[in-house]
């Protein structure tokens, strides 16, 4: 015990001087005691009862160890509490000093700004000084005086009394006489700052600096501050487990105390402060404040020492009782004594058993046999008859465990096996026992033990494990995202779908915060919104919301999240179940349906326009054929006859091609020919815009034969992009149209030599009804062409963009998938 006390530091106290001793004699005494105990226990006959002094010795020894451990843990807790108090004090002092430095920098910056002014301040003062007061806690008033004491400007958080102005005007000569030292300035060259802590006056702390101005000479900027208000916010932010006192070192009075101190018990608080409080001096200008940080009673201490003490004393009592009971058992080994022990054990367990090793006979209590629906007579007290009812696989293991124990290779006998009951069912039995009688040579003669039927416990455990296995299988194999969140948003469990979405393993997500996941870590606004929804779920309200989730390098997807609170029996939210369903396929299906509707409407409109033009055009053509022959060739304007006929034919060709371009596909074709669509678009638009004298060059050498998109969509895209390029191209310019297959994408490019697209409107060119074309231009549209193209391309899983070419002009680039887009709609 002295060795343990020596190592634990208990003997370092002055009161324990008499118990101190060198470590070597203590070790020698310990070895002597061990040898003595070994002689008493080994040389004595095994059949004799333990000595009477063994239980008191065990009680005293165990209690001493427990007390030493309790005292050591208590000392450790006191050291940790003291260290934490010192850390809190240092952190608080640093925060206060940083706050004061911020105030001083603000005043110096204001003085530097005022020194550059060439006239009496007006709006500049009103715009900057109140903002300085609002951003610097502790500063109550800002006064600007000239050298004669005239108040130039003033700013205050509340109405400024005239007494304050009068008091500062009287103190102004004293301030001007104490010029700030050069060291009070900063490395930026801004004016130096000096402070004063007056014992009386309108403020506890004065901060002032001279402000030389070009027109008014030397002026003084004075700040009236309250050091107590400056530190109050930081003091109140200290953890509630600690109490903080702030003392003015000059007046030796307490000027501030934290809220937790007002709630603490004063006598206990004074006791705690003697042991673990921490004092720190903070310099705030001319004021020196003393910070006293002390833990609240019981707020920062660990319950481990008390638990060790209680459990240790309980173990001491139990150990003493067990040793004394063992000694009594040795003295009452008669039949009557064994009967009483068996009765007591039967009341606490399923049964007791006794094995006569030399005879091979076993006694089992009647309560156990009745629970197994077995009759004592068929067993006839034979151990072999009992073993015969044991499962063959377990009988061998039981015999091996019993043999190992009887040979001394095990300290206790324990075995679990399956036994066939009287009704044919199998029960799981656990036998535990010890040798209670030995021969003079140490050979085991009699074993006494207890039996427990653990069948129901094992079945319940197996059922629980199976339920957990099924739950885990459903949780992990679910297609939708599933997360189990703690009350602070920490992820406790995550399934495979969640890990795949985050690009991590489900185990890597455990411990992460839900609104800090990689899905929206780059978007602070989204993360704040998710955190707000989680806070509402903690109040018991189920939350549902849709978010776009970005996953590099794959395209973004749309996920519908739901936060479902898990409520306990007491109505309190225990955890939050988060589920996420991928809505991308559904969104794409809806977008595809909208696009098909748009294309259908456009086709119907185009057919209607072509029809309305063709009807009068046919009449015009027939009428012209009738009068063409009546015009003589020598007529002065006969040369216009051929031109009129050609233009009528061209208009008919244009309307027919328009009808063919936007005619609905009756077969609902889902593939389109790239080469054919490009050729038709180029030939048609060259004819329509031949007066522009713009050359269109195509490069289809690497173009795929077919793409899995509607033909009308591909033609709409090409007509709009090529027409826009024609409108932007200069006279005699060149337009390049190319198509190629790049992996699983078909890339279409339309490049012109126009002036390019300004960067400021580049993102708006795809907005509906946005156009930069002159309305007087014949092809000037309504600004919906590019918007329809972008919607169509995105609906089939593609992408469209525009960029400036290095050699001048603009190039539009369209990416179309080479595999049909899976929309999730069953047809």
DODREN-197278 format. One record per residue (C-alpha): x, y, z; residue in one letter; residue number from 1. Coordinates in steps of 0.1 Angstrom, whole numbers, plus 5000, padded with zeros to 4 digits. Layout:
! DODREN-197278
> X;Y;Z;A;NUM
...
This chain:
! DODREN-197278
> 5000;5000;5000;X;1
> 5029;5024;5008;X;2
> 5043;5017;4973;X;3
> 5011;5026;4956;X;4
> 5007;5057;4978;X;5
> 5043;5067;4970;X;6
> 5038;5063;4933;X;7
> 5005;5082;4934;X;8
> 5021;5112;4951;X;9
> 5001;5110;4983;X;10
> 5032;5109;5005;X;11
> 5044;5142;4990;X;12
> 5022;5161;5015;X;13
> 5039;5175;5046;X;14
> 5016;5155;5069;X;15
> 5028;5123;5054;X;16
> 5065;5127;5062;X;17
> 5065;5098;5087;X;18
> 5052;5074;5060;X;19
> 5079;5082;5035;X;20
> 5105;5056;5029;X;21
> 5130;5046;5002;X;22
> 5115;5026;4974;X;23
> 5139;4997;4978;X;24
> 5128;4988;5014;X;25
> 5091;4990;5003;X;26
> 5098;4966;4974;X;27
> 5116;4942;4998;X;28
> 5086;4943;5022;X;29
> 5063;4936;4993;X;30
> 5083;4906;4982;X;31
> 5083;4893;5018;X;32
> 5045;4896;5021;X;33
> 5041;4878;4988;X;34
> 5063;4849;5000;X;35
> 5044;4847;5033;X;36
> 5010;4845;5015;X;37
> 5023;4819;4992;X;38
> 5035;4798;5021;X;39
> 5002;4801;5040;X;40
> 4981;4792;5009;X;41
> 5002;4764;4993;X;42
> 5017;4745;5022;X;43
> 4984;4744;5042;X;44
> 4962;4714;5035;X;45
> 4937;4723;5008;X;46
> 4907;4709;5026;X;47
> 4911;4734;5055;X;48
> 4891;4766;5057;X;49
> 4908;4799;5049;X;50
> 4921;4817;5080;X;51
> 4899;4842;5098;X;52
> 4922;4871;5092;X;53
> 4921;4867;5054;X;54
> 4888;4886;5049;X;55
> 4897;4916;5071;X;56
> 4931;4918;5054;X;57
> 4915;4917;5020;X;58
> 4890;4944;5031;X;59
> 4918;4967;5045;X;60
> 4941;4962;5015;X;61
> 4914;4967;4989;X;62
> 4900;4998;5006;X;63
> 4935;5013;5008;X;64
> 4941;5007;4971;X;65
> 4907;5022;4963;X;66
> 4914;5053;4985;X;67
> 4949;5058;4969;X;68
> 4934;5056;4934;X;69
> 4906;5080;4944;X;70
> 4931;5105;4958;X;71
> 4953;5102;4927;X;72
> 4924;5107;4904;X;73
> 4912;5137;4924;X;74
> 4946;5153;4922;X;75
> 4947;5147;4885;X;76
> 4913;5164;4881;X;77
> 4924;5194;4901;X;78
> 4955;5198;4879;X;79
> 4934;5195;4847;X;80
> 4908;5220;4861;X;81
> 4936;5245;4870;X;82
> 4951;5241;4835;X;83
> 4918;5247;4818;X;84
> 4912;5278;4839;X;85
> 4945;5292;4829;X;86
> 4938;5284;4793;X;87
> 4904;5302;4795;X;88
> 4921;5332;4812;X;89
> 4948;5335;4785;X;90
> 4923;5332;4757;X;91
> 4900;5358;4773;X;92
> 4930;5382;4778;X;93
> 4941;5377;4742;X;94
> 4906;5384;4729;X;95
> 4903;5416;4750;X;96
> 4937;5429;4739;X;97
> 4927;5422;4702;X;98
> 4895;5441;4708;X;99
> 4913;5471;4722;X;100
> 4938;5470;4693;X;101
> 4908;5471;4669;X;102
> 4895;5502;4688;X;103
> 4928;5519;4687;X;104
> 4933;5512;4650;X;105
> 4899;5526;4643;X;106
> 4907;5558;4662;X;107
> 4941;5562;4645;X;108
> 4925;5555;4611;X;109
> 4899;5582;4617;X;110
> 4925;5607;4628;X;111
> 4946;5600;4597;X;112
> 4915;5606;4576;X;113
> 4907;5639;4593;X;114
> 4943;5651;4589;X;115
> 4939;5651;4551;X;116
> 4907;5672;4551;X;117
> 4911;5708;4537;X;118
> 4878;5721;4550;X;119
> 4855;5717;4580;X;120
> 4841;5682;4580;X;121
> 4806;5677;4569;X;122
> 4792;5646;4553;X;123
> 4824;5627;4556;X;124
> 4822;5629;4594;X;125
> 4785;5619;4594;X;126
> 4792;5589;4572;X;127
> 4823;5575;4589;X;128
> 4822;5584;4626;X;129
> 4789;5568;4637;X;130
> 4799;5537;4618;X;131
> 4831;5537;4639;X;132
> 4811;5539;4671;X;133
> 4788;5511;4660;X;134
> 4817;5488;4651;X;135
> 4838;5494;4682;X;136
> 4821;5483;4714;X;137
> 4832;5503;4744;X;138
> 4836;5536;4727;X;139
> 4809;5560;4739;X;140
> 4817;5594;4724;X;141
> 4840;5608;4697;X;142
> 4849;5645;4701;X;143
> 4871;5666;4678;X;144
> 4885;5699;4693;X;145
> 4907;5725;4678;X;146
> 4936;5739;4698;X;147
> 4913;5766;4713;X;148
> 4889;5741;4728;X;149
> 4862;5747;4702;X;150
> 4842;5715;4694;X;151
> 4844;5709;4657;X;152
> 4824;5677;4655;X;153
> 4810;5650;4679;X;154
> 4796;5615;4675;X;155
> 4778;5595;4701;X;156
> 4758;5563;4705;X;157
> 4733;5582;4727;X;158
> 4725;5619;4735;X;159
> 4757;5638;4744;X;160
> 4753;5659;4776;X;161
> 4768;5693;4776;X;162
> 4786;5684;4809;X;163
> 4807;5659;4790;X;164
> 4817;5685;4764;X;165
> 4825;5711;4792;X;166
> 4845;5686;4811;X;167
> 4866;5676;4781;X;168
> 4871;5712;4771;X;169
> 4886;5719;4806;X;170
> 4908;5688;4803;X;171
> 4920;5697;4768;X;172
> 4951;5717;4779;X;173
> 4962;5687;4799;X;174
> 4958;5665;4769;X;175
> 4977;5688;4746;X;176
> 5005;5690;4772;X;177
> 5010;5652;4772;X;178
> 5021;5646;4736;X;179
> 5020;5609;4726;X;180
> 5053;5592;4724;X;181
> 5065;5581;4689;X;182
> 5062;5544;4699;X;183
> 5025;5548;4702;X;184
> 5021;5551;4665;X;185
> 5020;5521;4641;X;186
> 5041;5510;4612;X;187
> 5018;5527;4587;X;188
> 5027;5562;4599;X;189
> 4992;5570;4612;X;190
> 4989;5594;4642;X;191
> 5001;5581;4676;X;192
> 4975;5573;4703;X;193
> 4977;5580;4740;X;194
> 4953;5570;4768;X;195
> 4944;5582;4803;X;196
> 4925;5565;4831;X;197
> 4910;5594;4851;X;198
> 4897;5588;4886;X;199
> 4867;5611;4879;X;200
> 4851;5625;4848;X;201
> 4827;5614;4821;X;202
> 4845;5582;4812;X;203
> 4867;5556;4827;X;204
> 4892;5557;4798;X;205
> 4903;5585;4775;X;206
> 4920;5579;4742;X;207
> 4932;5609;4722;X;208
> 4956;5617;4694;X;209
> 4967;5650;4678;X;210
> 4953;5656;4643;X;211
> 4973;5682;4623;X;212
> 4952;5697;4595;X;213
> 4962;5720;4566;X;214
> 4936;5747;4575;X;215
> 4929;5745;4612;X;216
> 4963;5737;4625;X;217
> 4967;5711;4653;X;218
> 4934;5696;4665;X;219
> 4927;5668;4689;X;220
> 4905;5637;4684;X;221
> 4893;5624;4718;X;222
> 4875;5590;4723;X;223
> 4856;5585;4756;X;224
> 4856;5547;4762;X;225
> 4844;5524;4789;X;226
> 4869;5496;4795;X;227
> 4842;5476;4813;X;228
> 4819;5476;4783;X;229
> 4849;5467;4761;X;230
> 4854;5434;4780;X;231
> 4818;5427;4790;X;232
> 4810;5409;4757;X;233
> 4840;5386;4759;X;234
> 4834;5379;4796;X;235
> 4798;5369;4790;X;236
> 4809;5347;4761;X;237
> 4830;5325;4785;X;238
> 4817;5290;4789;X;239
> 4791;5287;4817;X;240
> 4813;5262;4834;X;241
> 4836;5291;4844;X;242
> 4830;5322;4864;X;243
> 4850;5354;4856;X;244
> 4857;5384;4879;X;245
> 4872;5416;4865;X;246
> 4890;5439;4891;X;247
> 4904;5473;4886;X;248
> 4940;5471;4899;X;249
> 4942;5508;4906;X;250
> 4911;5509;4928;X;251
> 4911;5472;4939;X;252
> 4874;5469;4933;X;253
> 4854;5445;4912;X;254
> 4840;5462;4881;X;255
> 4825;5432;4863;X;256
> 4814;5396;4868;X;257
> 4801;5370;4844;X;258
> 4766;5358;4845;X;259
> 4777;5323;4856;X;260
> 4793;5338;4887;X;261
> 4760;5353;4898;X;262
> 4744;5319;4896;X;263
> 4771;5301;4916;X;264
> 4772;5293;4953;X;265
> 4796;5318;4970;X;266
> 4812;5295;4997;X;267
> 4817;5267;4973;X;268
> 4830;5292;4947;X;269
> 4856;5306;4971;X;270
> 4868;5271;4979;X;271
> 4871;5262;4942;X;272
> 4890;5294;4935;X;273
> 4916;5286;4961;X;274
> 4925;5254;4943;X;275
> 4921;5261;4906;X;276
> 4915;5298;4898;X;277
> 4937;5316;4874;X;278
> 4947;5353;4876;X;279
> 4957;5373;4845;X;280
> 4965;5411;4841;X;281
> 4952;5428;4810;X;282
> 4964;5462;4799;X;283
> 4937;5483;4782;X;284
> 4954;5516;4774;X;285
> 4961;5532;4808;X;286
> 4938;5508;4826;X;287
> 4951;5476;4842;X;288
> 4924;5450;4848;X;289
> 4928;5418;4867;X;290
> 4909;5388;4853;X;291
> 4901;5360;4878;X;292
> 4888;5328;4861;X;293
> 4875;5300;4883;X;294
> 4855;5269;4876;X;295
> 4820;5266;4890;X;296
> 4817;5239;4916;X;297
> 4812;5205;4900;X;298
> 4810;5220;4865;X;299
> 4844;5210;4852;X;300
> 4853;5180;4874;X;301
> 4851;5144;4863;X;302
> 4828;5119;4880;X;303
> 4854;5093;4876;X;304
> 4871;5096;4911;X;305
> 4837;5093;4928;X;306
> 4827;5064;4907;X;307
> 4861;5047;4914;X;308
> 4856;5053;4951;X;309
> 4820;5040;4951;X;310
> 4827;5010;4929;X;311
> 4860;5003;4948;X;312
> 4842;5003;4981;X;313
> 4815;4981;4967;X;314
> 4841;4957;4954;X;315
> 4858;4957;4988;X;316
> 4825;4948;5005;X;317
> 4817;4921;4979;X;318
> 4852;4907;4981;X;319
> 4850;4906;5019;X;320
> 4816;4890;5018;X;321
> 4827;4864;4992;X;322
> 4858;4854;5012;X;323
> 4838;4851;5044;X;324
> 4812;4831;5027;X;325
> 4838;4808;5012;X;326
> 4853;4803;5047;X;327
> 4818;4795;5061;X;328
> 4812;4770;5032;X;329
> 4844;4752;5042;X;330
> 4831;4749;5078;X;331
> 4796;4737;5067;X;332
> 4805;4710;5042;X;333
> 4780;4686;5057;X;334
> 4748;4674;5041;X;335
> 4727;4700;5058;X;336
> 4751;4728;5048;X;337
> 4752;4716;5011;X;338
> 4714;4715;5011;X;339
> 4711;4751;5022;X;340
> 4736;4762;4996;X;341
> 4718;4744;4969;X;342
> 4685;4759;4980;X;343
> 4700;4794;4979;X;344
> 4716;4788;4945;X;345
> 4684;4774;4930;X;346
> 4665;4806;4939;X;347
> 4691;4827;4920;X;348
> 4697;4804;4890;X;349
> 4680;4777;4870;X;350
> 4697;4749;4890;X;351
> 4727;4735;4908;X;352
> 4747;4704;4902;X;353
> 4773;4683;4920;X;354
> 4797;4659;4904;X;355
> 4814;4630;4923;X;356
> 4845;4627;4901;X;357
> 4858;4592;4912;X;358
> 4823;4576;4911;X;359
> 4811;4595;4880;X;360
> 4778;4603;4896;X;361
> 4761;4636;4892;X;362
> 4733;4653;4911;X;363
> 4711;4679;4893;X;364
> 4685;4700;4911;X;365
> 4649;4692;4906;X;366
> 4640;4727;4894;X;367
> 4663;4723;4864;X;368
> 4650;4689;4855;X;369
> 4614;4701;4857;X;370
> 4621;4730;4834;X;371
> 4636;4705;4809;X;372
> 4607;4681;4814;X;373
> 4631;4653;4825;X;374
> 4625;4627;4852;X;375
> 4653;4620;4877;X;376
> 4648;4582;4876;X;377
> 4659;4577;4840;X;378
> 4691;4596;4847;X;379
> 4697;4575;4878;X;380
> 4724;4600;4889;X;381
> 4748;4590;4862;X;382
> 4769;4616;4845;X;383
> 4771;4594;4814;X;384
> 4733;4594;4811;X;385
> 4733;4632;4812;X;386
> 4761;4634;4785;X;387
> 4741;4610;4763;X;388
> 4713;4637;4760;X;389
> 4739;4663;4748;X;390
> 4743;4671;4711;X;391
> 4771;4650;4697;X;392
> 4790;4680;4685;X;393
> 4789;4696;4720;X;394
> 4795;4665;4740;X;395
> 4831;4663;4729;X;396
> 4837;4699;4737;X;397
> 4822;4695;4772;X;398
> 4844;4665;4779;X;399
> 4875;4684;4768;X;400
> 4866;4714;4790;X;401
> 4860;4693;4820;X;402
> 4893;4674;4815;X;403
> 4913;4706;4811;X;404
> 4898;4719;4844;X;405
> 4904;4687;4864;X;406
> 4940;4686;4851;X;407
> 4946;4722;4864;X;408
> 4949;4738;4830;X;409
> 4919;4761;4837;X;410
> 4910;4782;4867;X;411
> 4873;4776;4864;X;412
> 4851;4751;4846;X;413
> 4826;4766;4822;X;414
> 4809;4750;4792;X;415
> 4779;4758;4770;X;416
> 4761;4730;4752;X;417
> 4728;4719;4736;X;418
> 4707;4694;4755;X;419
> 4677;4674;4743;X;420
> 4647;4681;4766;X;421
> 4620;4656;4774;X;422
> 4597;4670;4747;X;423
> 4624;4666;4720;X;424
> 4634;4702;4717;X;425
> 4669;4714;4721;X;426
> 4679;4737;4750;X;427
> 4711;4756;4755;X;428
> 4726;4750;4789;X;429
> 4756;4768;4805;X;430
> 4774;4749;4833;X;431
> 4799;4767;4857;X;432
> 4816;4751;4886;X;433
> 4846;4747;4908;X;434
> 4864;4720;4928;X;435
> 4851;4721;4964;X;436
> 4869;4690;4977;X;437
> 4903;4675;4969;X;438
> 4922;4645;4981;X;439
> 4953;4650;5003;X;440
> 4974;4648;4971;X;441
> 4954;4675;4954;X;442
> 4933;4652;4932;X;443
> 4898;4667;4926;X;444
> 4871;4647;4944;X;445
> 4839;4668;4941;X;446
> 4827;4697;4919;X;447
> 4799;4720;4928;X;448
> 4784;4744;4902;X;449
> 4753;4761;4888;X;450
> 4734;4756;4856;X;451
> 4716;4782;4835;X;452
> 4691;4776;4807;X;453
> 4700;4804;4782;X;454
> 4678;4792;4753;X;455
> 4655;4821;4754;X;456
> 4683;4846;4757;X;457
> 4701;4830;4727;X;458
> 4669;4830;4707;X;459
> 4663;4866;4715;X;460
> 4699;4875;4706;X;461
> 4697;4856;4674;X;462
> 4664;4873;4665;X;463
> 4679;4907;4673;X;464
> 4709;4899;4652;X;465
> 4687;4887;4623;X;466
> 4666;4919;4626;X;467
> 4697;4940;4626;X;468
> 4710;4921;4596;X;469
> 4678;4926;4576;X;470
> 4677;4963;4586;X;471
> 4713;4967;4576;X;472
> 4707;4949;4543;X;473
> 4677;4971;4535;X;474
> 4696;5002;4546;X;475
> 4727;4995;4526;X;476
> 4711;4982;4494;X;477
> 4684;5009;4491;X;478
> 4686;5028;4458;X;479
> 4678;5061;4475;X;480
> 4702;5080;4498;X;481
> 4697;5072;4535;X;482
> 4715;5089;4563;X;483
> 4710;5087;4601;X;484
> 4718;5120;4618;X;485
> 4725;5129;4654;X;486
> 4710;5159;4671;X;487
> 4740;5181;4660;X;488
> 4738;5170;4624;X;489
> 4766;5144;4626;X;490
> 4762;5114;4603;X;491
> 4759;5082;4624;X;492
> 4751;5058;4595;X;493
> 4752;5061;4557;X;494
> 4743;5036;4531;X;495
> 4760;5028;4498;X;496
> 4739;5052;4477;X;497
> 4750;5081;4499;X;498
> 4786;5071;4496;X;499
> 4784;5069;4458;X;500
> 4768;5103;4455;X;501
> 4796;5118;4477;X;502
> 4823;5098;4459;X;503
> 4834;5083;4493;X;504
> 4828;5051;4512;X;505
> 4799;5050;4536;X;506
> 4823;5047;4565;X;507
> 4841;5079;4554;X;508
> 4808;5098;4557;X;509
> 4803;5088;4594;X;510
> 4813;5116;4617;X;511
> 4808;5143;4590;X;512
> 4783;5171;4594;X;513
> 4753;5168;4570;X;514
> 4754;5204;4557;X;515
> 4791;5203;4552;X;516
> 4791;5173;4528;X;517
> 4809;5177;4494;X;518
> 4776;5180;4476;X;519
> 4771;5217;4487;X;520
> 4804;5226;4505;X;521
> 4812;5252;4478;X;522
> 4778;5269;4482;X;523
> 4775;5286;4516;X;524
> 4740;5298;4510;X;525
> 4727;5263;4502;X;526
> 4746;5249;4532;X;527
> 4729;5275;4555;X;528
> 4695;5266;4540;X;529
> 4700;5229;4547;X;530
> 4711;5237;4582;X;531
> 4679;5257;4587;X;532
> 4658;5228;4575;X;533
> 4676;5205;4599;X;534
> 4668;5228;4628;X;535
> 4631;5227;4619;X;536
> 4633;5189;4618;X;537
> 4646;5189;4653;X;538
> 4614;5206;4663;X;539
> 4594;5176;4651;X;540
> 4585;5188;4616;X;541
> 4593;5167;4586;X;542
> 4611;5187;4560;X;543
> 4613;5181;4522;X;544
> 4632;5201;4496;X;545
> 4649;5197;4462;X;546
> 4685;5207;4456;X;547
> 4709;5204;4427;X;548
> 4739;5183;4436;X;549
> 4772;5188;4418;X;550
> 4794;5158;4413;X;551
> 4827;5163;4395;X;552
> 4832;5153;4367;X;553
> 4797;5139;4362;X;554
> 4768;5163;4353;X;555
> 4748;5177;4382;X;556
> 4716;5159;4393;X;557
> 4685;5170;4412;X;558
> 4678;5152;4445;X;559
> 4647;5155;4467;X;560
> 4657;5153;4503;X;561
> 4634;5146;4532;X;562
> 4643;5150;4569;X;563
> 4621;5128;4592;X;564
> 4625;5132;4630;X;565
> 4627;5100;4650;X;566
> 4607;5106;4682;X;567
> 4611;5086;4714;X;568
> 4584;5076;4738;X;569
> 4587;5108;4757;X;570
> 4580;5129;4725;X;571
> 4616;5141;4722;X;572
> 4634;5139;4689;X;573
> 4662;5113;4692;X;574
> 4676;5113;4657;X;575
> 4668;5124;4622;X;576
> 4665;5101;4592;X;577
> 4675;5117;4560;X;578
> 4664;5102;4527;X;579
> 4673;5115;4492;X;580
> 4657;5105;4459;X;581
> 4673;5112;4425;X;582
> 4648;5132;4405;X;583
> 4671;5137;4375;X;584
> 4654;5111;4353;X;585
> 4619;5125;4361;X;586
> 4631;5160;4355;X;587
> 4646;5149;4322;X;588
> 4614;5132;4312;X;589
> 4594;5163;4320;X;590
> 4619;5184;4300;X;591
> 4616;5160;4271;X;592
> 4579;5162;4271;X;593
> 4580;5200;4272;X;594
> 4605;5200;4243;X;595
> 4584;5177;4222;X;596
> 4554;5199;4229;X;597
> 4574;5230;4219;X;598
> 4586;5213;4187;X;599
> 4551;5201;4178;X;600
> 4537;5236;4183;X;601
> 4565;5251;4162;X;602
> 4559;5225;4134;X;603
> 4522;5232;4134;X;604
> 4529;5270;4132;X;605
> 4554;5265;4104;X;606
> 4530;5243;4084;X;607
> 4502;5269;4089;X;608
> 4524;5297;4077;X;609
> 4536;5277;4047;X;610
> 4500;5268;4039;X;611
> 4488;5304;4042;X;612
> 4516;5315;4019;X;613
> 4512;5287;3993;X;614
> 4475;5294;3987;X;615
> 4479;5330;3975;X;616
> 4512;5322;3959;X;617
> 4496;5295;3937;X;618
> 4470;5320;3925;X;619
> 4497;5346;3918;X;620
> 4517;5320;3898;X;621
> 4487;5309;3878;X;622
> 4477;5344;3870;X;623
> 4512;5353;3859;X;624
> 4513;5323;3836;X;625
> 4481;5336;3819;X;626
> 4495;5371;3813;X;627
> 4531;5362;3806;X;628
> 4523;5352;3769;X;629
> 4505;5384;3763;X;630
> 4536;5406;3769;X;631
> 4556;5411;3737;X;632
> 4593;5405;3738;X;633
> 4600;5440;3724;X;634
> 4582;5455;3755;X;635
> 4607;5479;3773;X;636
> 4602;5460;3806;X;637
> 4601;5425;3792;X;638
> 4633;5416;3810;X;639
> 4614;5416;3844;X;640
> 4591;5388;3833;X;641
> 4618;5362;3839;X;642
> 4628;5378;3871;X;643
> 4592;5377;3884;X;644
> 4589;5340;3875;X;645
> 4621;5331;3892;X;646
> 4612;5349;3924;X;647
> 4578;5332;3925;X;648
> 4595;5299;3921;X;649
> 4620;5308;3948;X;650
> 4593;5318;3973;X;651
> 4575;5285;3966;X;652
> 4607;5267;3972;X;653
> 4613;5285;4005;X;654
> 4579;5278;4018;X;655
> 4581;5241;4008;X;656
> 4615;5238;4025;X;657
> 4601;5255;4056;X;658
> 4572;5230;4057;X;659
> 4595;5201;4052;X;660
> 4619;5214;4079;X;661
> 4593;5217;4106;X;662
> 4569;5190;4095;X;663
> 4561;5167;4124;X;664
> 4577;5133;4122;X;665
> 4547;5109;4120;X;666
> 4570;5079;4128;X;667
> 4583;5096;4159;X;668
> 4619;5090;4147;X;669
> 4644;5092;4175;X;670
> 4675;5093;4153;X;671
> 4687;5119;4128;X;672
> 4713;5121;4100;X;673
> 4739;5147;4108;X;674
> 4751;5150;4072;X;675
> 4716;5154;4058;X;676
> 4706;5179;4084;X;677
> 4737;5200;4079;X;678
> 4734;5199;4041;X;679
> 4697;5209;4041;X;680
> 4703;5238;4065;X;681
> 4733;5251;4046;X;682
> 4716;5249;4011;X;683
> 4684;5265;4024;X;684
> 4700;5293;4042;X;685
> 4725;5301;4014;X;686
> 4695;5305;3991;X;687
> 4676;5327;4015;X;688
> 4706;5349;4023;X;689
> 4724;5349;3989;X;690
> 4724;5387;3989;X;691
> 4748;5388;4018;X;692
> 4775;5371;3997;X;693
> 4787;5350;4027;X;694
> 4803;5317;4020;X;695
> 4794;5287;4041;X;696
> 4821;5259;4044;X;697
> 4812;5225;4059;X;698
> 4835;5198;4073;X;699
> 4817;5165;4078;X;700
> 4846;5141;4073;X;701
> 4845;5129;4109;X;702
> 4808;5133;4115;X;703
> 4788;5103;4127;X;704
> 4762;5090;4104;X;705
> 4733;5092;4130;X;706
> 4727;5107;4164;X;707
> 4700;5096;4188;X;708
> 4680;5129;4188;X;709
> 4648;5139;4170;X;710
> 4655;5151;4134;X;711
> 4634;5183;4140;X;712
> 4655;5192;4170;X;713
> 4688;5188;4151;X;714
> 4674;5209;4122;X;715
> 4661;5236;4145;X;716
> 4695;5238;4162;X;717
> 4714;5241;4129;X;718
> 4690;5266;4113;X;719
> 4691;5289;4143;X;720
> 4729;5288;4147;X;721
> 4737;5291;4110;X;722
> 4712;5320;4105;X;723
> 4727;5338;4135;X;724
> 4761;5334;4120;X;725
> 4749;5348;4087;X;726
> 4734;5378;4105;X;727
> 4767;5385;4123;X;728
> 4791;5379;4094;X;729
> 4805;5408;4074;X;730
> 4801;5411;4036;X;731
> 4821;5383;4018;X;732
> 4827;5366;4051;X;733
> 4831;5329;4057;X;734
> 4810;5306;4080;X;735
> 4824;5272;4090;X;736
> 4801;5244;4100;X;737
> 4817;5212;4112;X;738
> 4806;5180;4129;X;739
> 4827;5152;4145;X;740
> 4824;5123;4170;X;741
> 4844;5128;4202;X;742
> 4840;5096;4223;X;743
> 4803;5093;4233;X;744
> 4795;5128;4221;X;745
> 4787;5144;4187;X;746
> 4802;5179;4186;X;747
> 4787;5205;4162;X;748
> 4805;5238;4157;X;749
> 4793;5269;4138;X;750
> 4819;5297;4135;X;751
> 4816;5331;4120;X;752
> 4839;5361;4114;X;753
> 4817;5387;4130;X;754
> 4825;5411;4158;X;755
> 4819;5385;4185;X;756
> 4797;5386;4216;X;757
> 4805;5410;4244;X;758
> 4814;5393;4276;X;759
> 4788;5413;4296;X;760
> 4758;5397;4276;X;761
> 4773;5363;4269;X;762
> 4753;5347;4296;X;763
> 4721;5363;4285;X;764
> 4720;5353;4249;X;765
> 4702;5321;4258;X;766
> 4675;5339;4277;X;767
> 4640;5340;4261;X;768
> 4632;5373;4242;X;769
> 4668;5386;4245;X;770
> 4682;5397;4211;X;771
> 4708;5421;4198;X;772
> 4696;5421;4162;X;773
> 4683;5453;4147;X;774
> 4645;5451;4142;X;775
> 4650;5466;4107;X;776
> 4670;5436;4096;X;777
> 4649;5412;4075;X;778
> 4658;5382;4097;X;779
> 4655;5400;4130;X;780
> 4637;5378;4154;X;781
> 4620;5379;4188;X;782
> 4650;5365;4207;X;783
> 4635;5330;4213;X;784
> 4657;5310;4188;X;785
> 4687;5304;4211;X;786
> 4664;5298;4241;X;787
> 4646;5271;4222;X;788
> 4678;5256;4211;X;789
> 4693;5255;4246;X;790
> 4661;5239;4260;X;791
> 4661;5213;4233;X;792
> 4698;5204;4237;X;793
> 4695;5202;4275;X;794
> 4664;5180;4272;X;795
> 4682;5153;4253;X;796
> 4712;5154;4278;X;797
> 4734;5177;4257;X;798
> 4752;5210;4262;X;799
> 4756;5242;4242;X;800
> 4780;5271;4247;X;801
> 4796;5300;4229;X;802
> 4831;5315;4230;X;803
> 4852;5340;4210;X;804
> 4877;5328;4184;X;805
> 4913;5339;4187;X;806
> 4913;5350;4150;X;807
> 4880;5369;4156;X;808
> 4843;5361;4155;X;809
> 4822;5337;4176;X;810
> 4820;5299;4177;X;811
> 4789;5281;4190;X;812
> 4796;5245;4202;X;813
> 4769;5219;4207;X;814
> 4775;5185;4224;X;815
> 4749;5158;4217;X;816
> 4750;5123;4233;X;817
> 4757;5094;4211;X;818
> 4737;5071;4233;X;819
> 4699;5075;4238;X;820
> 4691;5095;4270;X;821
> 4675;5074;4297;X;822
> 4645;5095;4309;X;823
> 4630;5068;4332;X;824
> 4597;5068;4313;X;825
> 4584;5033;4303;X;826
> 4568;5033;4269;X;827
